[in-house]
Amino acid sequence: MLITFTKMHGLGNDFVVIDAISQTLRLSREQVKFIADRHFGIGCNQLLLVEKPRQPDVDFRYRIFNADGDEVEQCGNGARCFARFVRDGGLSDKNEIRVETNSGIIILRVGSDGQITVNMGVPRFEPKQIPFQAGERASEYVLEVGDERVTVGVVSIGNPHAVLQVTDLDSAPVAELGAAIESHPRFPQHANVGFMQLVTQELIRLRVFERGVGETLACGTGACAAMVVARQQGLISDRVTVELPGGRLAVCWEGDGTPVIMTGPANKVFEGQIEL
C-alpha cells in the first residue's frame, strides 16, 4: 500500500498528516509506530488523519495517534497543522473550519497573517471527566510519586493534563518525574505532564512530557492546560503568552464555562510517499 503524506510541525512538535478522504486506508497500530519511527519510518510525535465527517454540522473528522500507536483525543498543535493542511491541499476554502474529534467539536480559524486560532472547547475539572481519581474537584492535588509528594493542578483540554509549578524550568526533572506522573495510577488513561514556570502575569515558560511520546518541543493542549491551571489559581491574567522550547503560543481563557482560545503557527516541511 503506497500512502501519500505531508510532514508538518507546530513550533517543532512534528506530525505526519495523511489525507484519508482521497485515499482509502486502515492503519494498524504497528503501521502507525513504523511511520512515527525516526530511524526506519518518517518520524513524528503524532500521526494525524483527515477523514470525512460523521456529523452533519462539521467539515472534517480529525484523528490523532501518538508515536506508540495509541489513538488519543486531542492535540492542539496538530489542530493548527490540520487547518493548514486542508486549506493548502484544497480540501476546504473556509476561514472557519469545524472539526470533529474524539473529545468533541473544535473550531479552527485561519488568519490572514498565517496564524491559526483554535477554539479548544471548555476545560473540564471534574475528576471523572478528566479522568483522574479523586473524591471531589480541587484546584490542587497531592500525588505520591516514589518518596516524593508532588502538588499538581489537573484538567482535561480534551485530553488529561497534570501541571506542576517549578521555580527553575531549565533544571526541572522533566524526563524522570514526567514519566512517573504520566503513568501514575490516579490517571487511568495516563496524562500529559506540564512543568510550568511563571515569569510574569502575562508570560509562562513551559516544558511538557507528553503521554506516549516523551518531552516534545511544544504541546498546544499542554500550553492551554498550564494557562488554565494558573488562571484558576489566580496567578495570571486571562490572556498570556506561553513560551515553549519550540516557540510561543498565545492563550486566552476568561474562566469557568468559557472555551480556551489558542493562537500560533503551523508549517509544512515536505511531502512524500511511503510503502506500508
GIKA-V93432 format. One record per pair of residues at least 12 apart in sequence whose ideal C-beta (glycine too) atoms are under 10 Angstrom apart, sorted by the first residue. I is the first residue (numbers start at 1). J is the second residue. Records with the same first field share a line. If there is no record, write none. Layout:
# GIKA-V93432
I = J  J
This chain:
# GIKA-V93432
1 = 23  24  25  26  27  31  274  275  276
2 = 23  273  274  275  276
3 = 16  18  19  20  23  25  27  31  35  42  272  273  274  275  276
4 = 18  19  22  23  271  272  273  274
5 = 17  18  19  23  35  42  44  47  48  270  271  272  273  274
6 = 18  19  48  50  81  84  85  88  89  268  269  270  271  272
7 = 42  43  44  81  267  268  269  270  271  272
8 = 44  48  77  78  80  81  82  84  85  88  266  267  268  269  270  271
9 = 44  45  77  78  80  81  217  218  246  247  265  266  267  268  269
10 = 45  75  76  77  78  79  80  81  82  84  116  217  218  219  220  244  246  247  249  264  265  266  267
11 = 77  80  216  217  218  219  220  223  243  244  245  246  247  248  249  264  265  266  267
12 = 45  77  216  217  218  244  245  246  247  267
13 = 44  45  46  75  76  77  78  80  81  208  210  213  216  217  218  219  220  222  244  245  246  247
14 = 36  38  42  43  44  45  46  77  78  81  216  217  218  246  267  269
15 = 36  42  44  45  46  47  48  64  75  77  78  80  81  82  85  266  269
16 = 32  35  36  41  42  43  44  45  46  47  48  49  65  269  272  274
17 = 44  46  47  48  49  50  78  81  82  84  85  86  89  268  271
18 = 35  47  48  49  50  51  63  85  274
19 = 49  50  51  85  86  89  91
20 = 48  49  50  51  52  60  61  63
21 = 49  50  51  52  53  60  61  86  89  91
22 = 50  89  91
23 = 49  50
25 = 49  276
27 = 47  49  63  65  69  276
28 = 69  276
29 = 65  68  69  70  71
30 = 69  276
31 = 47  65  69  274  276
32 = 44  46  47  49  65  66  67  68  69  70  71  276
33 = 47  65  66  67  68  69  70
34 = 69  274  276
35 = 47  65  67  69  274  276
36 = 65  66  67  68  69  212  213
37 = 67
38 = 67
41 = 67  274  276
42 = 270  272  274
43 = 67
44 = 65  66  67  78  213
45 = 66  67  75  77  78  210  212  213  214  216  217  218  219
46 = 64  65  66  67  72  75  77  78  81  210  212  213  216
47 = 63  64  65  66  67  69  71  78
48 = 62  63  64  65  75  78  79  81  82  85
49 = 61  62  63  64  65  71  82
50 = 62  63  82  85  86  89  91  92  99
51 = 63  100
52 = 100
53 = 98  99  100  105
54 = 100
55 = 98  100  105
57 = 98  100  105
58 = 97  98  99  100  101  105  106  107
59 = 86  91  92  94  96  97  98  99  100  107  108
60 = 82  83  85  86  91  92  97  98  99  100  101  108
61 = 99  100  101  102
62 = 74  75  78  79  82  83  86  97  99  100  101  102  105  106  108
63 = 78  100  101  102
64 = 78  79  82  101  102  103  158  159
65 = 212
66 = 210  211  212  213
67 = 210  212  213  214  216
68 = 211  212  213  214
69 = 212
70 = 189  190  211  212  213
71 = 102  212
72 = 101  102  103  158  159  160  189  190  192  210  211  212  213  221
73 = 101  102  103  104  156  157  158  159  160  189  221
74 = 101  102  103  104  106  120  121  156  157  158  159  160  192  220  221  224
75 = 101  157  158  159  192  210  219  220  221  222
76 = 106  118  120  157  158  159  218  219  220  221  222  223  224  225  249  251  260  262  264
77 = 116  118  216  217  218  219  220  221  222  223  244  246  249  262  264  265  266
78 = 101  118  219  220  221  266
79 = 97  99  101  106  107  108  116  118  119  120  158  220  221  262  266
80 = 108  110  115  116  117  118  220  249  262  263  264  265  266  267
81 = 116  220  265  266  267  268
82 = 97  99  101  106  108  116  118  266
83 = 95  96  97  99  106  107  108  109  110  116  117  118  266
84 = 108  110  114  116  265  266  267  268
85 = 266  268
86 = 99  108  110
87 = 108  110  116  266
88 = 110  266  268
89 = 268  271
92 = 108  110
93 = 110
94 = 108  109  110
95 = 108  109  110  111  112
96 = 108  109  110  117  119
97 = 109  110  116  118
98 = 119
99 = 118
101 = 121  158  159
102 = 158  159
103 = 120  121  124  156  157  158  159  221
104 = 120  121  122  158
105 = 119  121
106 = 118  119  120  121  158  259
107 = 119  120  121  259  261
108 = 266
109 = 261  263
110 = 266
111 = 263
113 = 263  265
114 = 265  266  267
115 = 249  250  263  264  265  266
116 = 262  263  264  265  266
117 = 250  252  261  262  263  264
118 = 220  221  224  249  259  260  261  262  263  264  266
119 = 259  260  261  262
120 = 157  158  220  221  223  224  225  228  251  253  259  260  261  262
121 = 156  157  158  224  259  260
122 = 156  157  158  253  256  257  258  259  260
123 = 155  156  157  158  161  221  224  225  227  228  229  231  232  253  256  257  258  259  260
124 = 137  154  155  156  157  158  160
125 = 137  138  139  153  154  155  156  228  229  232  256
126 = 155  156
127 = 141  154  156  186
129 = 155  156  160
130 = 154  155  156  157  159  160  161  162  186  187  188  189  191
131 = 154  156  160  186  187  188  189  191
132 = 152  154  155  156  160  161  162  184  186  187  188  189  191
133 = 184  185  186  187  188
134 = 154  186
137 = 154
138 = 153  154
139 = 153  154  229  232  233  234
140 = 152  153  154  163  164  165  229  232  233
141 = 153  154  162  186
143 = 162  164  180  181  184  185  186  187
144 = 184  185  186
145 = 176  177  180  181  184
146 = 176  177  180
148 = 173  177  180
150 = 162  164  177  180  181  184  193
151 = 164  165
152 = 164  165  181  184  186  191  193  194  229
153 = 165  194  196  225  226  228  229  230  232  233
154 = 186  187  191  225  229
155 = 194  221  224  225  226  228  229  232  260
156 = 189  191  221  225  228
157 = 192  219  220  221  222  223  224  225  226  227  228  260  262
158 = 221  224  260
159 = 189  190  191  192  210  211  219  221  222  225
160 = 182  187  188  189  190  191  192  193  211  221  225
161 = 187  191  192  193  194  208  210  211  219  221  222  224  225  226  228  229
162 = 178  181  182  184  186  187  191  192  193  194  195  209  225  229
163 = 191  192  193  194  195  196  204  206  208  222  225  226  227  228  229  230  232  233
164 = 177  178  181  193  194  195  196  226  229
165 = 194  195  196  197  198  204  226  229  230  233  235
166 = 194  195  196  197  198  205  206  207
167 = 197  198
168 = 195  197  205
169 = 195  196  197  198  199  204  205  206  207  243  245
170 = 197  205  207
172 = 195  196  197  205  207  209
173 = 195  209
174 = 193  194  195  207  208  209  214  215
175 = 207  209  214  215
176 = 209
177 = 193  195  209
178 = 191  192  193  194  195  207  208  209  210  211  214  215
179 = 193  209  211  214  215
180 = 193  209
181 = 193  194  195  209  211
182 = 209  210  211  212  213  214
183 = 211
187 = 211
189 = 211
190 = 210  211  212
191 = 209  210  211  225
192 = 208  209  210  211  212  213  216  219  221  222  225
193 = 207  208  209  210  211  215  219  222  225
194 = 206  207  208  209  210  219  221  222  223  224  225  226  227  229  242  244
195 = 207  208  209  215  222  226
196 = 208  222  223  225  226  227  229  230  235  236  242
197 = 226  243
198 = 226  230  233  235  236  240
199 = 236  240  241  243
200 = 236  237  240  241
201 = 230  231  235  236  237  238  239  240
202 = 236  237  238  239  240  241
203 = 236  240  241  242  243  248
204 = 223  226  227  229  230  235  236  240  241  242  243  244  249  251
205 = 226  241  242  243  244  245
206 = 218  219  222  223  225  226  227  242  243  244  245  249
207 = 219  222  226  244  245
208 = 220  221  222  223  225  226  244  245
209 = 222
210 = 222
215 = 245
216 = 244  245  246
217 = 244  245  246  247
218 = 242  243  244  245  246  247  248  249  264
219 = 242  244  246  249
220 = 242  244  249  251  262  264
221 = 260  262
222 = 242  244  249
223 = 240  241  242  243  244  248  249  250  251  260  262  264
224 = 242  249  251  252  253  259  260  261  262
225 = 242  251  260
226 = 240  242  244  251
227 = 239  240  241  242  249  250  251  252  253  260  262
228 = 251  253  255  256  260
230 = 242  253
231 = 251  252  253  254  255  260
232 = 253  255  256
236 = 251  253
237 = 252
238 = 251  252  253  254  255  258
239 = 251  252  253  254  261
240 = 252  253
242 = 262  264
244 = 264
246 = 264  265
247 = 264  265
248 = 263  264  265
249 = 262  263  264  265
250 = 262  263  264
251 = 263  264
